[in-house]
């Protein structure tokens, strides 16, 4: 019973939780981004809403960059804090512009993604990530060994 209410944690459990969180979040977003990538690669006239006023094709390219490229970086745990920034921007656009006049039901998924990306921005990728490996190498290089 004590374990249920225990607020202590060990770093391995936290790192494992962040790995599961990061990978599942990236895969879920890729399910939205890959169809956009296929649409972009199909050629022809781009049928995508120009909700930020930069042209339909440019808007689609920005969405693909965020939802595919940045999601792959998050999946790998590479430059995670940097990779979430375009995704945070994309979710803010989805919430306040694309679904600005819609109810909470239509905004809910984007809000969930936004909160999740904010968590990754704050805590980072965790120990099971390329970020951790690079951080160790940088620290060793600064110490001179």
Backbone bond lengths (Angstrom), bond angles and torsions (degrees), N, CA, C in turn:
res aa  C-N    CA-C-N  psi(-1)  N-CA   C-N-CA  omega(-1)  CA-C   N-CA-C  phi
1 X - - - 1.448 - - 1.528 110.57 -
2 X 1.315 117.20 -34.90 1.464 120.21 -179.73 1.527 111.99 -62.20
3 X 1.340 115.69 -33.83 1.460 119.32 -176.94 1.537 111.91 -66.43
4 X 1.314 117.02 -30.60 1.462 120.66 -179.13 1.527 110.99 -62.41
5 X 1.318 116.44 -39.22 1.464 120.65 -175.73 1.524 113.42 -100.37
6 X 1.313 117.07 4.22 1.454 121.91 -179.64 1.532 109.66 -70.26
7 X 1.308 117.13 125.24 1.461 121.14 179.53 1.522 113.01 -97.22
8 X 1.321 117.48 -0.39 1.462 120.76 175.32 1.528 109.11 -73.51
9 X 1.303 117.04 156.88 1.454 120.51 177.61 1.511 108.53 -144.63
10 X 1.323 115.59 157.05 1.454 118.12 170.13 1.526 107.54 -107.82
11 X 1.293 115.72 154.17 1.460 120.44 -173.11 1.521 112.75 -66.30
12 X 1.349 117.63 -32.46 1.466 118.98 178.90 1.521 111.29 -63.73
13 X 1.331 117.09 -41.04 1.467 120.58 178.45 1.524 110.26 -65.23
14 X 1.312 116.79 -42.99 1.459 120.73 178.75 1.529 110.79 -63.94
15 X 1.319 117.20 -43.09 1.462 120.80 178.87 1.527 111.02 -63.27
16 X 1.329 117.18 -39.93 1.460 120.81 177.88 1.529 110.41 -65.71
17 X 1.321 116.66 -42.53 1.470 120.58 178.07 1.526 110.62 -62.01
18 X 1.320 117.72 -42.08 1.471 120.95 178.46 1.529 111.48 -66.27
19 X 1.318 116.96 -35.91 1.465 119.96 176.86 1.529 110.13 -63.13
20 X 1.326 116.61 -49.11 1.465 120.80 179.37 1.526 110.50 -60.77
21 X 1.312 116.51 -44.07 1.467 122.41 179.99 1.520 110.98 -62.06
22 X 1.330 116.06 -48.71 1.458 122.23 -177.06 1.528 111.78 -63.94
23 X 1.325 116.90 -46.77 1.466 121.22 -177.77 1.527 110.57 -66.74
24 X 1.313 117.62 -45.60 1.464 119.62 -179.45 1.522 111.00 -65.07
25 X 1.318 117.78 -40.47 1.459 121.58 178.71 1.533 110.65 -62.74
26 X 1.321 116.70 -44.34 1.466 120.87 179.87 1.527 111.15 -64.19
27 X 1.324 117.20 -43.20 1.462 120.11 -179.76 1.527 111.57 -66.06
28 X 1.323 116.60 -38.95 1.464 119.54 177.28 1.531 111.23 -63.09
29 X 1.328 117.22 -42.15 1.462 119.28 179.67 1.526 110.90 -70.81
30 X 1.322 117.75 -34.69 1.467 120.01 177.05 1.528 110.99 -60.76
31 X 1.324 117.37 -30.72 1.466 119.64 178.11 1.533 111.08 -65.97
32 X 1.314 117.76 -20.68 1.468 121.83 174.81 1.529 110.85 -91.76
33 X 1.328 117.21 -33.67 1.457 121.53 -174.91 1.512 115.04 -81.11
34 X 1.322 118.20 -34.86 1.469 120.62 -176.60 1.531 111.70 -63.98
35 X 1.333 120.10 -42.36 1.473 117.50 174.79 1.540 112.65 -60.82
36 X 1.321 117.13 -34.10 1.470 119.76 176.50 1.524 110.48 -67.66
37 X 1.329 117.12 -39.74 1.462 121.38 176.86 1.522 110.15 -62.34
38 X 1.320 117.28 -44.08 1.465 120.85 178.14 1.522 110.88 -61.29
39 X 1.313 116.73 -39.68 1.468 121.12 177.63 1.525 110.91 -63.52
40 X 1.323 116.21 -40.31 1.459 120.96 179.71 1.527 111.06 -67.47
41 X 1.327 116.53 -41.11 1.465 121.16 -177.59 1.526 112.74 -77.42
42 X 1.319 117.68 -16.36 1.465 121.31 -178.01 1.519 112.37 -68.00
43 X 1.316 116.30 -20.68 1.463 119.49 -178.42 1.515 110.59 79.64
44 X 1.292 115.56 -173.10 1.458 119.63 -179.31 1.515 111.58 77.57
45 X 1.319 114.95 -169.96 1.454 120.65 -178.35 1.528 110.05 -73.48
46 X 1.303 115.54 133.41 1.458 121.28 -178.61 1.517 109.36 -80.57
47 X 1.312 115.99 124.32 1.461 122.69 176.53 1.523 107.57 -107.26
48 X 1.319 116.34 84.70 1.454 121.48 -178.25 1.522 107.45 -145.14
49 X 1.328 118.22 139.05 1.466 119.11 -177.68 1.527 112.21 -66.02
50 X 1.320 115.53 132.77 1.463 122.05 178.00 1.530 108.24 -92.84
51 X 1.322 115.91 71.07 1.468 119.95 -172.00 1.522 113.97 -82.14
52 X 1.330 117.30 -11.58 1.465 118.28 178.82 1.530 111.87 -112.53
53 X 1.329 116.44 4.01 1.459 120.73 172.35 1.512 116.46 77.47
54 X 1.330 119.02 26.76 1.462 121.13 179.18 1.526 111.89 -114.89
55 X 1.311 116.82 8.37 1.458 121.60 -178.13 1.525 110.40 102.14
56 X 1.317 115.02 147.04 1.466 120.08 -176.58 1.534 111.94 -63.29
57 X 1.327 117.50 -43.17 1.466 119.95 -177.53 1.530 111.11 -67.75
58 X 1.320 116.94 -42.56 1.464 120.22 178.87 1.528 110.88 -64.39
59 X 1.325 116.08 -40.66 1.464 119.97 177.99 1.523 110.14 -62.32
60 X 1.326 117.08 -42.50 1.467 121.04 177.98 1.528 111.06 -63.97
61 X 1.307 117.73 -41.83 1.476 121.25 178.45 1.527 110.20 -61.66
62 X 1.317 117.41 -43.31 1.469 120.72 178.35 1.525 111.27 -63.87
63 X 1.327 116.75 -40.33 1.464 120.36 178.42 1.527 110.77 -65.15
64 X 1.332 117.08 -41.74 1.469 120.98 178.67 1.521 110.21 -65.22
65 X 1.316 117.33 -42.49 1.468 119.92 177.85 1.527 110.30 -57.18
66 X 1.325 116.63 -49.60 1.461 120.27 -177.92 1.519 110.90 -65.87
67 X 1.330 116.91 -51.87 1.454 120.78 -170.19 1.524 114.04 -77.77
68 X 1.327 118.05 -24.91 1.472 120.20 -179.61 1.528 110.85 -104.73
69 X 1.327 116.73 -61.30 1.468 120.10 -175.05 1.529 110.82 -62.43
70 X 1.317 116.75 -50.13 1.466 119.77 -178.22 1.525 111.75 -67.02
71 X 1.339 117.09 -33.31 1.464 119.50 177.22 1.530 111.47 -66.80
72 X 1.325 116.96 -37.84 1.468 119.95 176.63 1.530 109.84 -64.57
73 X 1.329 117.43 -40.58 1.469 120.32 177.00 1.531 110.98 -61.41
74 X 1.319 116.73 -41.69 1.467 120.70 178.28 1.526 109.92 -66.23
75 X 1.314 117.51 -41.15 1.460 122.10 177.47 1.527 110.92 -55.95
76 X 1.318 115.91 -42.65 1.466 121.39 -179.94 1.529 112.74 -80.64
77 X 1.305 116.67 -17.88 1.454 119.85 -174.66 1.519 110.92 73.96
78 X 1.312 116.82 37.10 1.463 122.85 -177.72 1.532 109.20 -113.36
79 X 1.317 116.52 118.62 1.466 122.31 -178.45 1.529 110.24 54.19
80 X 1.311 115.56 43.53 1.461 122.11 -171.97 1.521 112.66 -58.88
81 X 1.318 116.96 -47.93 1.472 119.27 -178.41 1.525 111.42 -63.75
82 X 1.300 117.38 -33.48 1.460 121.17 176.89 1.532 110.42 -74.48
83 X 1.324 116.91 -39.56 1.466 121.63 -177.38 1.525 112.93 -66.90
84 X 1.324 117.99 -27.48 1.467 118.33 -179.25 1.530 112.35 -76.21
85 X 1.325 118.46 -18.67 1.465 119.93 -176.90 1.534 113.25 -61.33
86 X 1.355 119.75 -48.17 1.468 118.19 175.92 1.529 112.64 -63.64
87 X 1.324 116.59 -32.52 1.460 119.63 178.95 1.528 111.67 -71.14
88 X 1.304 116.95 -37.48 1.477 120.42 174.40 1.524 109.38 -61.63
89 X 1.330 116.54 -44.58 1.462 121.09 178.15 1.529 110.80 -61.01
90 X 1.327 116.62 -44.13 1.460 121.29 179.24 1.521 111.07 -61.09
91 X 1.327 117.24 -42.53 1.467 120.37 -179.50 1.531 111.33 -69.02
92 X 1.331 116.99 -36.54 1.468 119.36 176.06 1.526 110.71 -64.16
93 X 1.327 117.21 -39.78 1.466 121.13 176.80 1.528 109.89 -64.98
94 X 1.324 116.72 -42.09 1.465 120.02 178.77 1.531 111.01 -62.10
95 X 1.324 116.71 -42.94 1.471 120.87 -176.69 1.523 111.59 -71.09
96 X 1.333 116.84 -49.39 1.458 120.18 -169.76 1.531 114.97 -95.37
97 X 1.330 118.18 -20.83 1.453 119.51 -178.86 1.534 110.97 -112.07
98 X 1.342 116.91 -61.12 1.466 119.86 -176.82 1.527 111.87 -61.33
99 X 1.330 116.98 -40.88 1.466 121.71 -179.69 1.522 111.40 -115.64
100 X 1.316 116.57 26.20 1.462 121.38 -175.73 1.512 114.74 -56.75
101 X 1.322 116.99 -37.99 1.467 120.46 -178.61 1.523 112.80 -95.92
102 X 1.335 116.55 0.49 1.459 120.68 -178.77 1.520 110.62 -85.25
103 X 1.295 114.78 167.75 1.457 120.88 177.31 1.517 112.13 -81.46
104 X 1.302 115.39 178.40 1.470 121.52 -177.87 1.526 111.80 -60.10
105 X 1.322 117.48 -35.05 1.465 120.52 -178.25 1.527 111.55 -57.61
106 X 1.323 117.19 -40.97 1.466 121.12 -179.87 1.526 112.28 -76.61
107 X 1.311 117.96 -24.28 1.467 122.71 -179.20 1.519 113.09 -91.28
108 X 1.326 116.63 -14.70 1.461 121.02 -169.17 1.527 113.74 -57.34
109 X 1.326 118.00 -46.73 1.461 120.70 -178.72 1.531 110.96 -60.99
110 X 1.319 117.27 -45.10 1.466 120.71 179.22 1.530 110.94 -63.64
111 X 1.323 117.07 -35.84 1.469 120.29 177.65 1.523 110.43 -66.46
112 X 1.331 117.06 -41.69 1.471 120.24 176.92 1.526 111.09 -60.32
113 X 1.330 116.50 -46.19 1.462 120.28 177.71 1.530 110.47 -61.57
114 X 1.326 117.64 -44.10 1.463 121.31 -179.32 1.523 110.96 -58.82
115 X 1.305 117.57 -48.29 1.469 121.18 -179.94 1.524 110.16 -62.14
116 X 1.313 117.27 -40.93 1.468 120.88 179.15 1.525 111.56 -63.43
117 X 1.321 116.27 -42.52 1.471 119.25 178.64 1.522 111.67 -67.93
118 X 1.311 117.11 -33.47 1.464 120.06 175.58 1.525 110.98 -64.64
119 X 1.325 117.18 -38.56 1.469 120.92 176.33 1.524 109.88 -61.27
120 X 1.333 117.39 -46.33 1.466 119.81 178.98 1.521 111.94 -64.83
121 X 1.313 117.22 -34.64 1.461 120.10 176.50 1.526 110.52 -62.07
122 X 1.312 116.71 -40.07 1.468 121.10 -178.07 1.522 112.19 -76.23
123 X 1.334 118.31 -47.43 1.474 120.07 -172.09 1.518 113.76 -95.74
124 X 1.323 118.44 -18.34 1.453 120.32 -179.20 1.516 111.93 83.14
125 X 1.323 116.02 -170.67 1.465 122.60 -172.54 1.514 114.02 -80.66
126 X 1.310 118.60 -21.64 1.458 120.83 -176.70 1.514 112.04 91.56
127 X 1.311 115.09 -179.20 1.463 121.50 -173.26 1.512 115.35 -73.30
128 X 1.331 118.06 -25.55 1.457 121.09 179.94 1.523 109.00 -96.34
129 X 1.340 114.67 70.34 1.465 119.86 -176.03 1.525 110.01 -154.46
130 X 1.307 115.11 161.71 1.459 120.48 174.61 1.521 109.66 -68.50
131 X 1.323 117.15 -32.30 1.469 120.82 176.46 1.528 111.04 -55.01
132 X 1.330 117.19 -41.53 1.465 121.28 -179.06 1.529 110.76 -65.75
133 X 1.325 116.37 -42.40 1.471 120.90 178.74 1.531 110.06 -62.51
134 X 1.315 116.27 -45.90 1.466 120.00 179.90 1.526 111.29 -65.62
135 X 1.312 116.59 -37.92 1.462 120.87 178.61 1.527 110.98 -62.14
136 X 1.321 116.44 -41.83 1.479 119.91 177.34 1.522 110.96 -62.61
137 X 1.341 117.18 -43.77 1.457 121.09 -179.38 1.518 111.21 -64.22
138 X 1.319 117.51 -41.30 1.461 121.04 179.03 1.522 110.31 -64.96
139 X 1.328 116.95 -42.92 1.458 121.43 179.72 1.531 110.48 -62.70
140 X 1.339 116.79 -43.96 1.458 120.54 178.37 1.522 111.66 -63.00
141 X 1.313 116.39 -40.59 1.471 120.35 -179.80 1.521 110.79 -64.29
142 X 1.329 116.88 -38.07 1.467 120.32 179.37 1.531 111.01 -68.12
143 X 1.321 116.32 -33.55 1.466 120.72 179.97 1.524 111.81 -80.71
144 X 1.338 116.40 -16.28 1.448 120.25 176.98 1.513 114.67 87.20
145 X 1.344 117.91 24.61 1.475 119.78 174.81 1.497 111.25 -141.98
